[in-house]
């Protein structure tokens, strides 16, 4: 199942929510959440630290394992200009922590 984590759904006109521009999917066998791509011009792409194949393991120190894509989208999204800290694993299992500022989607 593919899902863009660039934004979260909300009724029109309610607040200014944004995201970080990561497209992810759950892997069928392992259940890991893998980065597929970064949206062009997004905070994720501009960080130059997030790449396809990386596994997203934490959002603001909260593990993503076992969470639905909807819940992950809610955790990733937030008020435009606010920060979110992501912990990812490179394919060689080396952890990378990145703090990104949410932007309009």
N, C-alpha and C positions, 0 to 999 in steps of 0.2 A: 504494500500500500504506500503510495507516494503522497507526500503532503508538504506544502510550503509552510515554513515556519516564519514567514516574513511578517505576518500579521495575525490577529485574532478577530473573530467575528463579533460584531456588536451592532446594536441598532443605530441607524443613521442619526447624527447630531448629538451623540452622547460622548463627550470627552474627546481628547486627542490621543489616540492610541497608535503606537508604532511597533516596529519590530527590528530585527537585525539582518534579515535577508538570507536565511539559510534554507535550502531545500534538502529534506531528509526523508529516509524511509526506514521501516523496520526490516531487518534481514529475516527471511523466512525461517531458517534453521536456528540461528543463535539468538534471535530477538534483539540483537544490538541495533541501535539507532545510528545509521550511517549517513554522513553528509554526501549528498549527490552533487550539489553545486552551491555556489554563492551567487545571489542575484547581482547583476551588474550594477556597480555604483553603490552597493549597500554597505552598511557598516562592517559586515563580515568580510566582504571582498576587500574593502579598504584596509582592514587590519593586516592583510597579507600573512595571516597565521592560521587560517582555516581553509582546508583543501578537501576535495572529494576523496572519499575513502576513510576519513577520520571518523571515529566513533564518539558521539556525544554521550557523556556519562553523568554530568551534573549540570544543573542550572541553579545558580546562586547556592551552591553547596547541597542542593537537594538531588539525590540520585534519580535518574530518569527511567531506570530499569523497572519494568512492570507497569509503567504509566501509558495511558492512551495517547494517541497523537493529538486529540483535542486538549487534553490536560497539558501536554508539552507545549502546545501552541499558546495556551493561557499563561504558562510560566515564562515563555520567551517574550511574549508581547507585554506592553506596558505603556506608561505615559511617555510621549515623545520627549526625548532629552534625558530620560532616566537611564540608569546603567543596569546592565545585567552581566553577571560573571559566568562564563561557560568553562567547563573542564572537558577537554576532548583527549582522546588517545590517538596518536599517530599509528599507522599500520604496524610499526615496530613496537607498539605498546608504550611508547614514551609519552607521558602526560603533558598537556599544554593547557595553561589557564589563560583566558583572554577576557578582558572586561570591555564590553562594547556599549556605546550609547545608542539607544533606540531612536529610529528615524521614521518619518512618514513612509507609508507603504503605498 
